[in-house]
Amino acid sequence: MDSDSDFYGMEETISHLNTRVSSLDTSTALRDLMLTIPFHPRKQVTAHTKIGHLHNPYEGVRYARQLDETVDAFLARLPPSTTRVTATDFWIYICNPFIPREPKSQSANQHVSGCEDEAPLESDTKLGRFIQGGMDRLHLLSDFISKTKSMARTKNIATREINKERALAVTQILDLAHHLHVRCGKWMLFPEPNAVDGIWAVVARATAANELGVAAKVAPKGDEEGRQGSARLICVYTRDFRDKDDVGRVLGRLRELELGIGSKNAWDIRASLVGKCGSCHGCVAD
């Protein structure tokens, strides 16, 4: 042995290990080793498995894309330029299949007049509680406005105090909405009837590819088609109206947008939270 022999071990240790190696039965050793390792069968990935991970809150809705049809087939089946409004079908829908949402038929917004055709809700949305709490806060605002107008020494003082209270009410209502998971935002497009198919196709494909928001819808052909100012409406729903990064991302994918739910209301509260400028941070629509 040379001076490095200690590196390899003592002679009796080396001899013992060599004997074990020469007598090892590799077939039984491998079997014994496998018996000591927990077995976790690998899940088979099939076409059915992949579909199982997708979501469609509009399943079974006639005027909506189904997961067993391609986007192109959906667009060919329901072109908004020629598909007509019916007594039960007011919109054409497509969902983002990668975002889970409540089925439309089971959603709480089906019991709220005017909300039946809005975006599918999150599973833990407390819509009823939000509506009640929001209306209670608006009633308080109405009382404040009425009393302030009658008691303020000057009109300027009344206006200043009312504006402060209105801003506080808006903040509190939005806080309540977010807390109760009523968080969906809505971008609105107004294409002319002769351009609606092309613009809707872009929106539908991007929604199905998880590039936009939760869902989108377009108005079918109505009886008012051809009248002046009869532009179609396309709505693109975002996940969270307070997630400005997400709102800005959707904004970057669309053109000539306007976000709102109607600009006229009794409390003179702005319907739009974000304007259509290049950067949505700190930008409020007129």
Secondary structure, DSSP 8 states (H G I E B T S, - for coil): --TTHHHH--HHHHHHHHHHHHT--HHHHHHHHHHTS---------HHHHHHT---TTTT-TTB--TTS-HHHHHHH--TTT-B--SS---EEEE-TTS----GGG-GGGGSTT-TTS----TT--HHHHHHHHHHHHHHHHHHHHHHHHH-SSHHHHHHHHHHHHHHHHHHHHHHHHHTT---EEEEE---GGGHHHHHHHHHHHHHTTSS-SEEEE--B-TTTTSTT----EEEEES-TT-HHHHHHHHHHSSS-EE-S-S--TT---S-SS-SSS--TT----
